[in-house]
Amino acid sequence: MESEAYQAVLDDLKRRRIPAQVKDVVRAMLDKQAQDIVVLKIKEVSDVTDFMIIAHGNSTRQNLAVSDEVKRRLRQQHRRKVANTEGEAAAEWILLDYFDFIVHVFTAENRRRFALEKLWMDAKQYRFSPC
């Protein structure tokens, strides 16, 4: 990611009214070059969680790197441990459950197939992508 585009995304992230931990998830994803990062604020439309963070990687290896960086950063900066993890073995769709927010890291194909953004289309969406 070019530094100007990266900085523009970070500046946009700072202005958003979303929790600091969710912002740190987005930063971790950006640092590992996750694609098309979307934060869904679903607490007004569902009891499942408050926020969902969705992104995809270019490979299962990248998905694991994104997932590992999210867990590392939240553990280090916020002393938060993931409550539940699903899908790391295949890394086609990794889910990290932190109760008040859920992180989804997909392959591009699975992201299109499951289309969570469409499923939660009534939720407020924040997009973070330099493209």
MODELLER restraints for C-alpha pairs under 7 A, 6 or more apart:
rsr = mdl.restraints
at = mdl.atoms
rsr.add(forms.Gaussian(group=physical.xy_distance, feature=features.Distance(at['CA:5:A'], at['CA:130:A']), mean=5.09, stdev=0.5))
rsr.add(forms.Gaussian(group=physical.xy_distance, feature=features.Distance(at['CA:6:A'], at['CA:130:A']), mean=6.31, stdev=0.5))
rsr.add(forms.Gaussian(group=physical.xy_distance, feature=features.Distance(at['CA:9:A'], at['CA:128:A']), mean=6.02, stdev=0.5))
rsr.add(forms.Gaussian(group=physical.xy_distance, feature=features.Distance(at['CA:9:A'], at['CA:129:A']), mean=6.60, stdev=0.5))
rsr.add(forms.Gaussian(group=physical.xy_distance, feature=features.Distance(at['CA:9:A'], at['CA:130:A']), mean=6.21, stdev=0.5))
rsr.add(forms.Gaussian(group=physical.xy_distance, feature=features.Distance(at['CA:13:A'], at['CA:23:A']), mean=6.81, stdev=0.5))
rsr.add(forms.Gaussian(group=physical.xy_distance, feature=features.Distance(at['CA:25:A'], at['CA:70:A']), mean=5.57, stdev=0.5))
rsr.add(forms.Gaussian(group=physical.xy_distance, feature=features.Distance(at['CA:28:A'], at['CA:69:A']), mean=5.88, stdev=0.5))
rsr.add(forms.Gaussian(group=physical.xy_distance, feature=features.Distance(at['CA:28:A'], at['CA:70:A']), mean=5.48, stdev=0.5))
rsr.add(forms.Gaussian(group=physical.xy_distance, feature=features.Distance(at['CA:29:A'], at['CA:66:A']), mean=5.66, stdev=0.5))
rsr.add(forms.Gaussian(group=physical.xy_distance, feature=features.Distance(at['CA:29:A'], at['CA:70:A']), mean=6.95, stdev=0.5))
rsr.add(forms.Gaussian(group=physical.xy_distance, feature=features.Distance(at['CA:32:A'], at['CA:65:A']), mean=6.86, stdev=0.5))
rsr.add(forms.Gaussian(group=physical.xy_distance, feature=features.Distance(at['CA:32:A'], at['CA:66:A']), mean=5.61, stdev=0.5))
rsr.add(forms.Gaussian(group=physical.xy_distance, feature=features.Distance(at['CA:34:A'], at['CA:55:A']), mean=6.09, stdev=0.5))
rsr.add(forms.Gaussian(group=physical.xy_distance, feature=features.Distance(at['CA:34:A'], at['CA:56:A']), mean=5.70, stdev=0.5))
rsr.add(forms.Gaussian(group=physical.xy_distance, feature=features.Distance(at['CA:34:A'], at['CA:57:A']), mean=5.11, stdev=0.5))
rsr.add(forms.Gaussian(group=physical.xy_distance, feature=features.Distance(at['CA:34:A'], at['CA:66:A']), mean=6.92, stdev=0.5))
rsr.add(forms.Gaussian(group=physical.xy_distance, feature=features.Distance(at['CA:35:A'], at['CA:55:A']), mean=5.70, stdev=0.5))
rsr.add(forms.Gaussian(group=physical.xy_distance, feature=features.Distance(at['CA:35:A'], at['CA:56:A']), mean=5.21, stdev=0.5))
rsr.add(forms.Gaussian(group=physical.xy_distance, feature=features.Distance(at['CA:35:A'], at['CA:57:A']), mean=5.91, stdev=0.5))
rsr.add(forms.Gaussian(group=physical.xy_distance, feature=features.Distance(at['CA:35:A'], at['CA:129:A']), mean=6.94, stdev=0.5))
rsr.add(forms.Gaussian(group=physical.xy_distance, feature=features.Distance(at['CA:36:A'], at['CA:55:A']), mean=5.67, stdev=0.5))
rsr.add(forms.Gaussian(group=physical.xy_distance, feature=features.Distance(at['CA:36:A'], at['CA:56:A']), mean=6.88, stdev=0.5))
rsr.add(forms.Gaussian(group=physical.xy_distance, feature=features.Distance(at['CA:36:A'], at['CA:128:A']), mean=6.44, stdev=0.5))
rsr.add(forms.Gaussian(group=physical.xy_distance, feature=features.Distance(at['CA:36:A'], at['CA:129:A']), mean=5.21, stdev=0.5))
rsr.add(forms.Gaussian(group=physical.xy_distance, feature=features.Distance(at['CA:37:A'], at['CA:54:A']), mean=5.69, stdev=0.5))
rsr.add(forms.Gaussian(group=physical.xy_distance, feature=features.Distance(at['CA:37:A'], at['CA:55:A']), mean=4.52, stdev=0.5))
rsr.add(forms.Gaussian(group=physical.xy_distance, feature=features.Distance(at['CA:37:A'], at['CA:127:A']), mean=5.91, stdev=0.5))
rsr.add(forms.Gaussian(group=physical.xy_distance, feature=features.Distance(at['CA:37:A'], at['CA:128:A']), mean=5.10, stdev=0.5))
rsr.add(forms.Gaussian(group=physical.xy_distance, feature=features.Distance(at['CA:37:A'], at['CA:129:A']), mean=6.16, stdev=0.5))
rsr.add(forms.Gaussian(group=physical.xy_distance, feature=features.Distance(at['CA:38:A'], at['CA:53:A']), mean=5.72, stdev=0.5))
rsr.add(forms.Gaussian(group=physical.xy_distance, feature=features.Distance(at['CA:38:A'], at['CA:54:A']), mean=5.17, stdev=0.5))
rsr.add(forms.Gaussian(group=physical.xy_distance, feature=features.Distance(at['CA:38:A'], at['CA:55:A']), mean=6.46, stdev=0.5))
rsr.add(forms.Gaussian(group=physical.xy_distance, feature=features.Distance(at['CA:38:A'], at['CA:125:A']), mean=6.63, stdev=0.5))
rsr.add(forms.Gaussian(group=physical.xy_distance, feature=features.Distance(at['CA:38:A'], at['CA:126:A']), mean=5.61, stdev=0.5))
rsr.add(forms.Gaussian(group=physical.xy_distance, feature=features.Distance(at['CA:38:A'], at['CA:127:A']), mean=4.57, stdev=0.5))
rsr.add(forms.Gaussian(group=physical.xy_distance, feature=features.Distance(at['CA:38:A'], at['CA:128:A']), mean=6.16, stdev=0.5))
rsr.add(forms.Gaussian(group=physical.xy_distance, feature=features.Distance(at['CA:39:A'], at['CA:51:A']), mean=6.75, stdev=0.5))
rsr.add(forms.Gaussian(group=physical.xy_distance, feature=features.Distance(at['CA:39:A'], at['CA:52:A']), mean=5.69, stdev=0.5))
rsr.add(forms.Gaussian(group=physical.xy_distance, feature=features.Distance(at['CA:39:A'], at['CA:53:A']), mean=4.48, stdev=0.5))
rsr.add(forms.Gaussian(group=physical.xy_distance, feature=features.Distance(at['CA:39:A'], at['CA:54:A']), mean=6.40, stdev=0.5))
rsr.add(forms.Gaussian(group=physical.xy_distance, feature=features.Distance(at['CA:39:A'], at['CA:125:A']), mean=5.74, stdev=0.5))
rsr.add(forms.Gaussian(group=physical.xy_distance, feature=features.Distance(at['CA:39:A'], at['CA:126:A']), mean=5.03, stdev=0.5))
rsr.add(forms.Gaussian(group=physical.xy_distance, feature=features.Distance(at['CA:39:A'], at['CA:127:A']), mean=6.49, stdev=0.5))
rsr.add(forms.Gaussian(group=physical.xy_distance, feature=features.Distance(at['CA:40:A'], at['CA:51:A']), mean=5.46, stdev=0.5))
rsr.add(forms.Gaussian(group=physical.xy_distance, feature=features.Distance(at['CA:40:A'], at['CA:52:A']), mean=5.06, stdev=0.5))
rsr.add(forms.Gaussian(group=physical.xy_distance, feature=features.Distance(at['CA:40:A'], at['CA:53:A']), mean=6.34, stdev=0.5))
rsr.add(forms.Gaussian(group=physical.xy_distance, feature=features.Distance(at['CA:40:A'], at['CA:123:A']), mean=5.88, stdev=0.5))
rsr.add(forms.Gaussian(group=physical.xy_distance, feature=features.Distance(at['CA:40:A'], at['CA:124:A']), mean=5.70, stdev=0.5))
rsr.add(forms.Gaussian(group=physical.xy_distance, feature=features.Distance(at['CA:40:A'], at['CA:125:A']), mean=4.74, stdev=0.5))
rsr.add(forms.Gaussian(group=physical.xy_distance, feature=features.Distance(at['CA:40:A'], at['CA:126:A']), mean=6.49, stdev=0.5))
rsr.add(forms.Gaussian(group=physical.xy_distance, feature=features.Distance(at['CA:41:A'], at['CA:50:A']), mean=6.07, stdev=0.5))
rsr.add(forms.Gaussian(group=physical.xy_distance, feature=features.Distance(at['CA:41:A'], at['CA:51:A']), mean=4.65, stdev=0.5))
rsr.add(forms.Gaussian(group=physical.xy_distance, feature=features.Distance(at['CA:41:A'], at['CA:52:A']), mean=6.73, stdev=0.5))
rsr.add(forms.Gaussian(group=physical.xy_distance, feature=features.Distance(at['CA:41:A'], at['CA:123:A']), mean=5.55, stdev=0.5))
rsr.add(forms.Gaussian(group=physical.xy_distance, feature=features.Distance(at['CA:41:A'], at['CA:124:A']), mean=5.17, stdev=0.5))
rsr.add(forms.Gaussian(group=physical.xy_distance, feature=features.Distance(at['CA:41:A'], at['CA:125:A']), mean=6.48, stdev=0.5))
rsr.add(forms.Gaussian(group=physical.xy_distance, feature=features.Distance(at['CA:42:A'], at['CA:49:A']), mean=6.87, stdev=0.5))
rsr.add(forms.Gaussian(group=physical.xy_distance, feature=features.Distance(at['CA:42:A'], at['CA:50:A']), mean=5.36, stdev=0.5))
rsr.add(forms.Gaussian(group=physical.xy_distance, feature=features.Distance(at['CA:42:A'], at['CA:51:A']), mean=5.55, stdev=0.5))
rsr.add(forms.Gaussian(group=physical.xy_distance, feature=features.Distance(at['CA:42:A'], at['CA:123:A']), mean=5.02, stdev=0.5))
rsr.add(forms.Gaussian(group=physical.xy_distance, feature=features.Distance(at['CA:42:A'], at['CA:124:A']), mean=6.98, stdev=0.5))
rsr.add(forms.Gaussian(group=physical.xy_distance, feature=features.Distance(at['CA:43:A'], at['CA:49:A']), mean=6.12, stdev=0.5))
rsr.add(forms.Gaussian(group=physical.xy_distance, feature=features.Distance(at['CA:43:A'], at['CA:50:A']), mean=4.14, stdev=0.5))
rsr.add(forms.Gaussian(group=physical.xy_distance, feature=features.Distance(at['CA:43:A'], at['CA:51:A']), mean=6.71, stdev=0.5))
rsr.add(forms.Gaussian(group=physical.xy_distance, feature=features.Distance(at['CA:45:A'], at['CA:123:A']), mean=6.54, stdev=0.5))
rsr.add(forms.Gaussian(group=physical.xy_distance, feature=features.Distance(at['CA:49:A'], at['CA:99:A']), mean=6.31, stdev=0.5))
rsr.add(forms.Gaussian(group=physical.xy_distance, feature=features.Distance(at['CA:49:A'], at['CA:100:A']), mean=5.08, stdev=0.5))
rsr.add(forms.Gaussian(group=physical.xy_distance, feature=features.Distance(at['CA:49:A'], at['CA:101:A']), mean=5.63, stdev=0.5))
rsr.add(forms.Gaussian(group=physical.xy_distance, feature=features.Distance(at['CA:50:A'], at['CA:100:A']), mean=5.23, stdev=0.5))
rsr.add(forms.Gaussian(group=physical.xy_distance, feature=features.Distance(at['CA:50:A'], at['CA:101:A']), mean=5.64, stdev=0.5))
rsr.add(forms.Gaussian(group=physical.xy_distance, feature=features.Distance(at['CA:51:A'], at['CA:100:A']), mean=6.65, stdev=0.5))
rsr.add(forms.Gaussian(group=physical.xy_distance, feature=features.Distance(at['CA:51:A'], at['CA:101:A']), mean=4.56, stdev=0.5))
rsr.add(forms.Gaussian(group=physical.xy_distance, feature=features.Distance(at['CA:51:A'], at['CA:102:A']), mean=6.46, stdev=0.5))
rsr.add(forms.Gaussian(group=physical.xy_distance, feature=features.Distance(at['CA:52:A'], at['CA:101:A']), mean=5.51, stdev=0.5))
rsr.add(forms.Gaussian(group=physical.xy_distance, feature=features.Distance(at['CA:52:A'], at['CA:102:A']), mean=4.82, stdev=0.5))
rsr.add(forms.Gaussian(group=physical.xy_distance, feature=features.Distance(at['CA:52:A'], at['CA:103:A']), mean=5.83, stdev=0.5))
rsr.add(forms.Gaussian(group=physical.xy_distance, feature=features.Distance(at['CA:53:A'], at['CA:102:A']), mean=6.28, stdev=0.5))
rsr.add(forms.Gaussian(group=physical.xy_distance, feature=features.Distance(at['CA:53:A'], at['CA:103:A']), mean=4.78, stdev=0.5))
rsr.add(forms.Gaussian(group=physical.xy_distance, feature=features.Distance(at['CA:53:A'], at['CA:104:A']), mean=6.07, stdev=0.5))
rsr.add(forms.Gaussian(group=physical.xy_distance, feature=features.Distance(at['CA:54:A'], at['CA:103:A']), mean=6.12, stdev=0.5))
rsr.add(forms.Gaussian(group=physical.xy_distance, feature=features.Distance(at['CA:54:A'], at['CA:104:A']), mean=4.78, stdev=0.5))
rsr.add(forms.Gaussian(group=physical.xy_distance, feature=features.Distance(at['CA:54:A'], at['CA:105:A']), mean=6.08, stdev=0.5))
rsr.add(forms.Gaussian(group=physical.xy_distance, feature=features.Distance(at['CA:55:A'], at['CA:104:A']), mean=6.43, stdev=0.5))
rsr.add(forms.Gaussian(group=physical.xy_distance, feature=features.Distance(at['CA:55:A'], at['CA:105:A']), mean=5.15, stdev=0.5))
rsr.add(forms.Gaussian(group=physical.xy_distance, feature=features.Distance(at['CA:55:A'], at['CA:106:A']), mean=6.30, stdev=0.5))
rsr.add(forms.Gaussian(group=physical.xy_distance, feature=features.Distance(at['CA:56:A'], at['CA:105:A']), mean=5.20, stdev=0.5))
rsr.add(forms.Gaussian(group=physical.xy_distance, feature=features.Distance(at['CA:56:A'], at['CA:106:A']), mean=4.44, stdev=0.5))
rsr.add(forms.Gaussian(group=physical.xy_distance, feature=features.Distance(at['CA:56:A'], at['CA:107:A']), mean=5.23, stdev=0.5))
rsr.add(forms.Gaussian(group=physical.xy_distance, feature=features.Distance(at['CA:56:A'], at['CA:108:A']), mean=5.62, stdev=0.5))
rsr.add(forms.Gaussian(group=physical.xy_distance, feature=features.Distance(at['CA:56:A'], at['CA:111:A']), mean=6.96, stdev=0.5))
rsr.add(forms.Gaussian(group=physical.xy_distance, feature=features.Distance(at['CA:57:A'], at['CA:63:A']), mean=5.27, stdev=0.5))
rsr.add(forms.Gaussian(group=physical.xy_distance, feature=features.Distance(at['CA:57:A'], at['CA:106:A']), mean=6.41, stdev=0.5))
rsr.add(forms.Gaussian(group=physical.xy_distance, feature=features.Distance(at['CA:57:A'], at['CA:107:A']), mean=5.52, stdev=0.5))
rsr.add(forms.Gaussian(group=physical.xy_distance, feature=features.Distance(at['CA:57:A'], at['CA:108:A']), mean=6.69, stdev=0.5))
rsr.add(forms.Gaussian(group=physical.xy_distance, feature=features.Distance(at['CA:58:A'], at['CA:107:A']), mean=6.49, stdev=0.5))
rsr.add(forms.Gaussian(group=physical.xy_distance, feature=features.Distance(at['CA:58:A'], at['CA:108:A']), mean=6.95, stdev=0.5))
rsr.add(forms.Gaussian(group=physical.xy_distance, feature=features.Distance(at['CA:59:A'], at['CA:107:A']), mean=6.43, stdev=0.5))
rsr.add(forms.Gaussian(group=physical.xy_distance, feature=features.Distance(at['CA:60:A'], at['CA:91:A']), mean=5.03, stdev=0.5))
rsr.add(forms.Gaussian(group=physical.xy_distance, feature=features.Distance(at['CA:60:A'], at['CA:92:A']), mean=6.02, stdev=0.5))
rsr.add(forms.Gaussian(group=physical.xy_distance, feature=features.Distance(at['CA:60:A'], at['CA:107:A']), mean=6.79, stdev=0.5))
rsr.add(forms.Gaussian(group=physical.xy_distance, feature=features.Distance(at['CA:63:A'], at['CA:91:A']), mean=6.19, stdev=0.5))
rsr.add(forms.Gaussian(group=physical.xy_distance, feature=features.Distance(at['CA:63:A'], at['CA:105:A']), mean=6.08, stdev=0.5))
rsr.add(forms.Gaussian(group=physical.xy_distance, feature=features.Distance(at['CA:63:A'], at['CA:106:A']), mean=6.89, stdev=0.5))
rsr.add(forms.Gaussian(group=physical.xy_distance, feature=features.Distance(at['CA:64:A'], at['CA:88:A']), mean=6.86, stdev=0.5))
rsr.add(forms.Gaussian(group=physical.xy_distance, feature=features.Distance(at['CA:64:A'], at['CA:91:A']), mean=6.33, stdev=0.5))
rsr.add(forms.Gaussian(group=physical.xy_distance, feature=features.Distance(at['CA:71:A'], at['CA:82:A']), mean=6.81, stdev=0.5))
rsr.add(forms.Gaussian(group=physical.xy_distance, feature=features.Distance(at['CA:74:A'], at['CA:80:A']), mean=5.39, stdev=0.5))
rsr.add(forms.Gaussian(group=physical.xy_distance, feature=features.Distance(at['CA:75:A'], at['CA:81:A']), mean=5.63, stdev=0.5))
rsr.add(forms.Gaussian(group=physical.xy_distance, feature=features.Distance(at['CA:82:A'], at['CA:96:A']), mean=6.32, stdev=0.5))
rsr.add(forms.Gaussian(group=physical.xy_distance, feature=features.Distance(at['CA:82:A'], at['CA:97:A']), mean=5.95, stdev=0.5))
rsr.add(forms.Gaussian(group=physical.xy_distance, feature=features.Distance(at['CA:82:A'], at['CA:98:A']), mean=5.29, stdev=0.5))
rsr.add(forms.Gaussian(group=physical.xy_distance, feature=features.Distance(at['CA:83:A'], at['CA:97:A']), mean=5.56, stdev=0.5))
rsr.add(forms.Gaussian(group=physical.xy_distance, feature=features.Distance(at['CA:83:A'], at['CA:98:A']), mean=5.46, stdev=0.5))
rsr.add(forms.Gaussian(group=physical.xy_distance, feature=features.Distance(at['CA:84:A'], at['CA:96:A']), mean=6.02, stdev=0.5))
rsr.add(forms.Gaussian(group=physical.xy_distance, feature=features.Distance(at['CA:84:A'], at['CA:97:A']), mean=5.10, stdev=0.5))
rsr.add(forms.Gaussian(group=physical.xy_distance, feature=features.Distance(at['CA:85:A'], at['CA:95:A']), mean=5.65, stdev=0.5))
rsr.add(forms.Gaussian(group=physical.xy_distance, feature=features.Distance(at['CA:85:A'], at['CA:96:A']), mean=4.79, stdev=0.5))
rsr.add(forms.Gaussian(group=physical.xy_distance, feature=features.Distance(at['CA:85:A'], at['CA:97:A']), mean=6.36, stdev=0.5))
rsr.add(forms.Gaussian(group=physical.xy_distance, feature=features.Distance(at['CA:86:A'], at['CA:94:A']), mean=5.69, stdev=0.5))
rsr.add(forms.Gaussian(group=physical.xy_distance, feature=features.Distance(at['CA:86:A'], at['CA:95:A']), mean=5.08, stdev=0.5))
rsr.add(forms.Gaussian(group=physical.xy_distance, feature=features.Distance(at['CA:86:A'], at['CA:96:A']), mean=6.75, stdev=0.5))
rsr.add(forms.Gaussian(group=physical.xy_distance, feature=features.Distance(at['CA:87:A'], at['CA:93:A']), mean=5.69, stdev=0.5))
rsr.add(forms.Gaussian(group=physical.xy_distance, feature=features.Distance(at['CA:87:A'], at['CA:94:A']), mean=4.58, stdev=0.5))
rsr.add(forms.Gaussian(group=physical.xy_distance, feature=features.Distance(at['CA:87:A'], at['CA:95:A']), mean=6.46, stdev=0.5))
rsr.add(forms.Gaussian(group=physical.xy_distance, feature=features.Distance(at['CA:88:A'], at['CA:94:A']), mean=5.56, stdev=0.5))
rsr.add(forms.Gaussian(group=physical.xy_distance, feature=features.Distance(at['CA:92:A'], at['CA:106:A']), mean=5.59, stdev=0.5))
rsr.add(forms.Gaussian(group=physical.xy_distance, feature=features.Distance(at['CA:92:A'], at['CA:107:A']), mean=5.31, stdev=0.5))
rsr.add(forms.Gaussian(group=physical.xy_distance, feature=features.Distance(at['CA:92:A'], at['CA:110:A']), mean=6.91, stdev=0.5))
rsr.add(forms.Gaussian(group=physical.xy_distance, feature=features.Distance(at['CA:93:A'], at['CA:104:A']), mean=6.79, stdev=0.5))
rsr.add(forms.Gaussian(group=physical.xy_distance, feature=features.Distance(at['CA:93:A'], at['CA:105:A']), mean=5.60, stdev=0.5))
rsr.add(forms.Gaussian(group=physical.xy_distance, feature=features.Distance(at['CA:93:A'], at['CA:106:A']), mean=4.36, stdev=0.5))
rsr.add(forms.Gaussian(group=physical.xy_distance, feature=features.Distance(at['CA:93:A'], at['CA:107:A']), mean=6.56, stdev=0.5))
rsr.add(forms.Gaussian(group=physical.xy_distance, feature=features.Distance(at['CA:94:A'], at['CA:104:A']), mean=5.68, stdev=0.5))
rsr.add(forms.Gaussian(group=physical.xy_distance, feature=features.Distance(at['CA:94:A'], at['CA:105:A']), mean=5.04, stdev=0.5))
rsr.add(forms.Gaussian(group=physical.xy_distance, feature=features.Distance(at['CA:94:A'], at['CA:106:A']), mean=6.39, stdev=0.5))
rsr.add(forms.Gaussian(group=physical.xy_distance, feature=features.Distance(at['CA:95:A'], at['CA:102:A']), mean=6.98, stdev=0.5))
rsr.add(forms.Gaussian(group=physical.xy_distance, feature=features.Distance(at['CA:95:A'], at['CA:103:A']), mean=5.62, stdev=0.5))
rsr.add(forms.Gaussian(group=physical.xy_distance, feature=features.Distance(at['CA:95:A'], at['CA:104:A']), mean=4.75, stdev=0.5))
rsr.add(forms.Gaussian(group=physical.xy_distance, feature=features.Distance(at['CA:95:A'], at['CA:105:A']), mean=6.60, stdev=0.5))
rsr.add(forms.Gaussian(group=physical.xy_distance, feature=features.Distance(at['CA:96:A'], at['CA:102:A']), mean=5.72, stdev=0.5))
rsr.add(forms.Gaussian(group=physical.xy_distance, feature=features.Distance(at['CA:96:A'], at['CA:103:A']), mean=4.95, stdev=0.5))
rsr.add(forms.Gaussian(group=physical.xy_distance, feature=features.Distance(at['CA:96:A'], at['CA:104:A']), mean=6.61, stdev=0.5))
rsr.add(forms.Gaussian(group=physical.xy_distance, feature=features.Distance(at['CA:97:A'], at['CA:103:A']), mean=6.48, stdev=0.5))
